[in-house]
Amino acid sequence: MNLIKLKYLLQQLFIEDLGERDLTTEAIFSLDDKECGQFLIKEDGIIAGLPIMKTAYQLFDPTIQVTLHAKDGDNVKKGDVVATVCGPIVHLLSGERVILNLMQRMSGIATLTNKAIQQLNSTHTKICDTRKTTPGLRMLEKYAVRYGGGYNHRYGLYDAVMIKDNHIAHAGSITKAVEKVKQQIGHMVKIEVETESKEEIIEAVKAGVDVILFDNTVPDVMKEYVSLVPDTIITEASGGITLDTITDYRHTGVDYISLGMLTHSVQSMDISFNIAGGKKHGDNRINR
């Protein structure tokens, strides 16, 4: 994870949440009031985003001590304490909501990614993400996919070419679109093309692309499509694949399955933050 980007992102998120200052916390506590707090797991899953905590609290006060009791990618259980932080209570409480929001979402993504991998249960086909991410959080969400055991697709429009239906329609054909790209793009950049038929797959192969995407293709047909593609070209499946149907693609031979749901339809993991002595009725979280 790029530390410079992370610090910049956290600064923007804290500005959004804090504005001028934390009215509640600063009215009740002074900077001399110091305490320890714990980040508590409320449901089983895969944890991701723990390093964010250290970077985030450093922005408030470099003297804040952060002790991690787990590492990203670990299986965690309800009741596990994954981190302890000690320092001025003003800073601990002012920073906790943003930190929790990010860790909860990232852990939800890592957990869902791992679930998809377990559901697919393939020794060949890999799970990857898409660009269907939360604006501003792509770096963190794709990081979480990796720690859930998945792989990253392109990060943005800048690091790989992906020729889709609108590009093909305007260019006139897959062949013409690929030719135009190759005239301008360097040899270090991979070219992927989206296909929807046998004819388009054959055309893409002849055009010399690096990756062929089978869009909204049922498993039986996909198995046939994969057989049309030489081993030198990577194959990818996408569109309409869910946790309920992903096992149907296990024996298609496709190299990657890209799932937008990993980042656009994820449920955040339940994690809470409690200052020592701050629990009420078992766990009344002071993190709204």
N, C-alpha and C positions, 0 to 999 in steps of 0.2 A: 504494500500500500504506500503510495507516494505521500511522504510526511508533509511536504510543503502544501500539497493540495488538501490534505486532511486538516491541517491547521487553518487554512483559509476557509474551508467549508464549515468547520466548527465555529469559527469567529462569526460567520454569517448567521448560523443557527442560534448562537447565543445572543446576538444582537436582536434577532427576531423575538426571542423569548423574554429577554431581560429588559429591552428598551433602555431606559435610563438606569434603573436599579430594581432590585427585588424588594418591593415595598414591605411585604409581610415579614420576611426573614430579617431584614435590616432593622425593622422596628422592634423585634423581639430579642435579637442576639447582637452581641458586639464581636469585633474581630478577635477579642481575647478569649471568647468562649470556644473551647476546642472539644471535639468529640470524635468518636469512631462510628462508622456505619457499615452495613453489610448489604451486598447485592444478593438477593435470595431468589432461587429458581422456584417457580410455582407450578411447573408442568414438565414432563419428560421431553427431551429433544436434543438437538445439537446446538451447542453454544457457538456464537460468532460475534465478534466486535469487542472483545475484551481489551485489546490494545488501545482502543479509542479512549478508554477511561483515563489512562495515564496522560495521554496527550491533552485531553479535555481539561483535566484538573490542573495541569501545568499552566494552562492559560490563565487560570484564576490565581494560583499561588504555587510556586515551585517547591514549597515546603510540605505540601500535602503528600502524605505517604499512601501509596496504592500497592496493596499486596494481592496478587492474583492467585487463586486456589485452583484454577483450571486453565486450559489453553484452548484456543479456537479449534473447533473440530471435535472436541470431546463430547461424548454422550453424557448428558447431565440428567439428574433425577429431581423430582419435586422434593424440596427441602434442602437441596445443596446450596451452600454458600460459595459463590464463584469468585468473590472479591471482597476485601475489607479496605476501607479508606479512612484515614485519620487526618484531622486538620481543623481549621476554623469552621465551625458549623455553618456560618454564613455562606461560605464557598461550597461546602458539601451540598447544601440544600439548593443553592442557586443553580448549580450545574447538573443536578441529578435528573431533571426531566428530559433534557435534550439527550443526555447519555442513555437513559432508559429507552427513549423513543427509538434511537438508533440500534441499540443492542437487541431490543425486542423484535424489531423488523428484520435485522440481519439474522438473528437466531431462527426466526420463523422461516426465512428463505433457506438457510442451511438445513433445517429440519425437513422441509418439503422436498428439497433437492435429494436428500438422502432417502426419503421415502420413495421417490420416483425411481431411484436407482435400485432399491431393494425390490420394488414392485416389478420392474423390468427384468431384473435378475439375468443379465446377459454378460457373457465373457467377451463379447465383441462390440456391441453397440454402446456408445457413450451418450450421456445426457449433457446437453449444454443449454445456455440461456439465450435470450434475444435482446434487442434494444428496447423492449417494452418495459422500461424501468421508470422509477419515480424521478421526475426532473430534479436534477441536482444531486441525486444519491446514487447515480450509476456506478461510480467507483466502489462504493461500499456494498451495493447489492451484488455486483459481480464478484467481489471478494467473498461474500457470503456463499455464493454458489460454489466456489472452489472449495471452501471449507466444509461444504456439505457433500463433497466428493464429485461434483460436476465439473464441467469445462466451460470456458467462456467463448462465445461467438465473438464477432467483431465488437469493439468497444464503441465505435461510432461510424460516421460516414467517411472518416479520414483514414482508417487503417486497413480496409479491404473493399474490394468492388463487389457489389451484389446487384446484378441485373434482374429487375423484376418486370412484371407485366406492362407497367406504364412505360418503362424504358424501351422494352421490346416493341410495343405498339408504335412509339414515336420513331424509333430507328428503322422500323420496317420488318425486322426479323432478328432472331437470336444471332445469326451469323454477322449481320451488319453491326449490331450493337457491340459484339465482342471485338470486331475489327476496329471500331472507333475507339474503344477503350484501350486496346493494345497499342494504338498509335500514340497514346498520350501517357499511359501509366507505365512506371518503371517495372523492371523484371522482378523486383522484390515483393511486389504486391499481388496477392492471390485474387483470382476472378471466380466468382460464383454466379450461377445463373439459375433462376427459378423456372421449373418446368411443370407442365400439367398434362402432358401426353407422351406417348411413345415416340411420335414424330419429333417433338421438341427435344427429347432426350438424345435421340440420334443426331440431331442437328448440333446440340451443345457439345457432344463428344467430338464431332468433326471440327467444331470451332476451336477446340483445344483449351477448354476451360479447366480450372483446377478443382472446382467443387460443383456438383449438381444437386439442387434441392428439388425433392418431390413434394409438391404442394397439395395438401388435402387429398392424399392418395390412400385408399384402403389397403390393408396388409397384403392380401393375395395379389393385387395388381402391383404393389410395391416390390414384392419378391421378383416378379417378372422384370420390372424396370431395373432393379439392381443388376440383373444378369446382362443387361445391355451396356453396362458401364465398365470399362477396363479398370483394373486394380490401381492404375496410376491416377485415377480421378476419385476424389472423396465424395461419398454420397451422404445426403442429409434428408431427414423427413421432418415435416412440420405441418401444422394446421389441423385442428380438431382432435388432437391426441390428449387424452386425460389419464388420470391415475386408474380409472376403471377400464380403459381400453389399451393402455400401454403394453400390457403383456401380449397382446395380439401381434405386436411388432417384433417380438423377441427373435423370431426365426426368419425375418425378412432379409437379413444380411446387410442392412443399412448401417453405415458407419456411425452416424450421429442422429439423435433425435433432439430437436430444439423445442423448448417448452416456454412459451411466454408466461404461462401461469406461475412459474417459479418466482417471478418478480411482480407481476401485475395483479395476481389474485391470491396472494399469500396472507395467512393469518399470523399475526405477530405472536411470539412466545410470551407467556405471562411471567414477568420478572418484576420484583419489587425492591425498593431500597428502604432500609429501616435504620434510623439512628438508635444507638444503644438506649434501651428504655422507651423507645418510641412506639412500640407495638401496643395495640389495644384490641381486646377480644380476639387474640391469636395473631392477627395480622391486618390491622387497619392501616393501609399504606398512606404515608404522608407524602405522596408524590403526585398529587393532582396538578 
